[in-house]
């Protein structure tokens, strides 16, 4: 059984009650602003790390904040670009009397309300900053033909769309949903352990490549001694970023493991 297709078939779903276009253009704007923040912050943080020797604790914290800000902004830009590429141009949702329509410039499909097999809605649609990024609200819908639809706070009146779905699909609205970290279980600790091993490996690599002195005898019979770094500046920057990423990832996996314990107790044995 396929989705309802064609203008006449969509008309069978009844009149349009509300329309919710998805503003994908705002994702590109968000990504551009994130990169505007990331590039100077990252450059200033890395430049300060290599040009400041023996700095104060406050200066080191400032460098860490700049690098952390740059990494966070790059992550935001990457997520926004991925979601913009995944979304269809001109995407919209229509709530009709007898069902839901999802369309774009490529065409439109429709489903009656009883064909919704799974529904997940979370977040606060009135959180301005998070909603601008699309992170403050999320809607996921699954149908009996295998299709899955996703949208977020960048859909116009996303909160109204979520409330209508909950009211029109009581057969799935109250079904408990277990997030992925609640289903992953011990794998989260295994991934955290791998991150810790990666951190240990990078620290051992740095310890095995200390700075050393190199002596060279000149033609005049004099000996010159020069300091040779064990790891170049570019390599040290990569290792520093790798250490930070692995450290944050390890902590995140451990937190998600403990957050998922209540969900695992809900799962059938």
C-alpha positions in Angstrom: 0.0 0.0 0.0 1.6 3.2 -1.1 1.1 6.8 -0.1 -1.8 8.8 -1.5 -0.6 10.5 -4.7 -2.0 13.0 -7.1 -4.0 16.1 -6.6 -7.4 14.3 -6.7 -6.3 11.7 -4.3 -5.0 14.3 -1.9 -8.3 16.1 -2.0 -9.9 13.1 -0.5 -8.1 14.0 2.7 -10.4 17.0 3.1 -9.8 20.7 3.4 -6.5 22.2 4.6 -6.7 23.1 8.3 -3.1 24.4 8.6 0.1 24.6 6.6 3.6 24.4 8.0 6.4 25.3 5.5 10.0 24.4 6.6 12.5 27.3 6.4 15.6 25.5 5.1 17.1 28.8 4.0 17.5 29.8 7.6 19.8 26.7 8.1 22.3 28.1 5.6 22.2 31.5 7.3 22.8 29.7 10.7 25.7 27.8 9.2 27.2 31.0 7.8 27.0 32.8 11.1 28.5 29.8 12.9 31.5 29.7 10.5 31.9 33.5 11.0 32.3 32.8 14.7 34.4 29.6 14.3 37.1 30.8 11.9 38.4 33.9 13.9 37.9 32.2 17.3 39.8 29.0 16.2 42.6 31.0 14.5 43.0 33.2 17.6 43.0 30.3 20.0 45.5 28.2 18.0 47.8 31.3 17.4 47.7 32.2 21.1 48.5 28.6 22.1 51.7 28.6 20.0 52.9 32.1 20.6 52.2 32.3 24.3 54.8 30.5 26.4 54.5 30.2 30.2 51.2 32.1 30.2 49.1 32.6 33.2 46.2 30.3 34.2 43.7 32.9 33.1 45.4 33.1 29.7 45.3 29.4 29.3 41.6 29.3 30.2 40.9 32.0 27.6 42.7 30.0 25.0 40.7 26.9 25.9 37.5 28.8 25.7 38.4 30.2 22.3 39.2 26.7 20.9 36.1 25.2 22.5 34.0 28.0 21.0 35.4 27.3 17.6 34.8 23.6 17.8 31.2 24.2 19.0 30.6 26.6 16.2 32.0 24.2 13.6 29.7 21.4 14.9 26.7 23.7 14.7 27.6 24.7 11.1 28.1 21.0 10.1 24.7 20.0 11.6 22.9 22.9 9.9 24.5 22.2 6.5 23.6 18.5 6.8 20.0 19.2 7.6 19.7 21.7 4.8 21.1 19.2 2.3 18.8 16.5 3.7 15.7 18.7 3.4 13.8 19.1 0.1 13.4 22.6 -1.4 10.0 24.1 -0.7 9.2 21.4 1.9 6.0 21.8 3.8 3.4 19.9 6.0 -0.3 20.2 5.6 -2.8 19.2 8.3 -6.1 18.2 6.7 -9.3 17.0 8.1 -8.7 13.3 7.4 -4.9 13.1 7.2 -1.4 14.6 6.8 0.2 15.8 3.6 4.0 16.2 3.1 5.2 17.9 0.0 7.9 20.0 -1.7 8.7 21.2 -5.2 9.2 17.5 -6.2 5.6 16.5 -5.4 3.4 15.6 -2.5 2.2 12.5 -0.6 -0.6 12.1 1.9 -1.6 9.6 4.6 -4.8 9.2 6.6 -4.4 9.5 10.4 -4.9 5.8 11.0 -1.8 5.0 8.9 0.5 6.6 11.5 2.4 3.8 13.2 4.9 5.7 15.3 5.1 9.3 16.6 7.7 11.1 18.6 7.5 14.7 19.7 9.8 16.4 22.1 11.2 19.8 23.0 9.9 23.3 23.5 8.7 25.2 20.4 8.9 28.6 22.1 12.6 28.5 22.9 13.8 31.1 20.5 17.5 30.4 20.2 17.1 26.6 20.0 14.2 26.9 17.7 16.2 29.1 15.3 18.7 26.3 15.0 15.9 23.7 14.8 17.1 22.0 18.0 14.4 23.2 20.3 11.6 21.0 18.9 11.6 17.7 17.0 8.8 15.7 15.3 9.3 12.2 13.9 6.4 10.4 12.2 6.4 6.8 10.8 3.7 5.3 8.5 2.6 1.8 7.7 4.3 1.9 4.2 7.7 2.4 5.8 8.0 6.1 5.2 9.4 8.3 8.0 9.2 12.1 8.2 11.2 14.4 10.4 10.9 18.1 11.1 12.0 20.5 13.8 11.6 24.0 15.1 12.2 25.5 11.6 8.8 24.3 10.5 6.3 27.2 10.8 4.1 26.9 13.9 5.9 23.6 14.8 4.2 23.5 18.2 0.7 23.6 16.6 1.7 20.8 14.2 2.9 18.6 17.1 -0.3 19.2 19.1 -2.5 18.3 16.1 -0.5 15.1 15.6 -0.9 14.1 19.2 -4.7 14.8 19.1 -5.3 13.0 15.7 -3.1 10.0 16.4 -4.1 8.7 19.8 -3.2 5.1 18.8 0.5 6.0 19.0 0.7 9.3 20.9 1.0 7.7 24.3 3.3 4.8 23.3 6.6 5.1 25.2 9.7 5.7 23.1 13.2 4.7 24.1 16.0 6.9 22.7 19.0 5.4 21.1 21.2 5.8 24.2 18.6 3.9 26.2 18.9 1.0 23.8 22.6 0.9 23.3 23.5 -0.1 26.8 27.0 -1.3 27.5 28.2 -0.3 24.1 28.4 3.3 25.4 30.9 2.3 28.0 32.9 0.4 25.4 33.0 3.5 23.2 34.1 5.6 26.2 36.9 3.0 26.9 38.0 3.4 23.3 38.2 7.1 23.7 40.2 6.7 26.9 42.6 4.4 25.0 42.9 6.9 22.2 43.8 9.6 24.8 46.4 7.3 26.4 47.9 6.6 23.0 48.2 10.2 22.1 49.8 11.0 25.5 52.3 8.2 25.0 53.1 9.5 21.5 53.8 12.9 22.9 56.0 11.4 25.7 57.9 9.3 23.1 58.7 12.4 21.0 60.3 14.9 23.4 62.3 18.0 22.3 66.0 17.3 22.0 69.2 19.1 21.2 71.2 18.5 18.1 74.9 19.3 17.9 76.6 20.3 14.7 80.3 21.0 14.2 81.1 23.9 11.9 84.0 24.2 9.5 85.7 26.6 11.9 85.8 23.8 14.5 83.0 25.3 16.6 80.1 23.3 17.9 76.6 24.7 17.6 73.7 23.3 19.6 70.1 23.7 18.4 66.8 22.7 19.9 64.8 20.3 17.7 61.1 19.9 18.6 60.0 16.3 18.8 56.6 17.1 17.3 55.9 19.9 14.8 53.5 22.7 15.4 50.9 21.3 13.0 51.2 17.8 14.6 50.9 19.2 18.1 47.7 21.2 17.1 46.2 18.0 15.7 47.0 16.1 18.8 45.6 18.8 21.1 42.3 18.8 19.1 42.2 15.0 19.2 42.7 14.9 23.0 39.9 17.4 23.5 37.5 15.6 21.2 38.2 12.2 22.8 37.9 13.6 26.3 34.5 15.2 25.5 33.3 12.1 23.7 34.3 9.8 26.7 32.4 12.0 29.2 29.4 12.2 26.9 29.2 8.4 26.5 29.4 7.8 30.2 26.7 10.4 30.9 24.4 8.8 28.2 25.0 5.4 29.7 23.7 6.5 33.1 20.9 8.5 31.5 19.8 5.4 29.6 19.5 3.2 32.7 15.8 4.1 33.4 14.9 3.3 29.8 16.6 -0.1 30.0 14.5 -0.9 33.1 11.4 -0.2 31.0 12.5 -2.6 28.2 11.0 -6.1 28.2 13.3 -8.9 29.4 
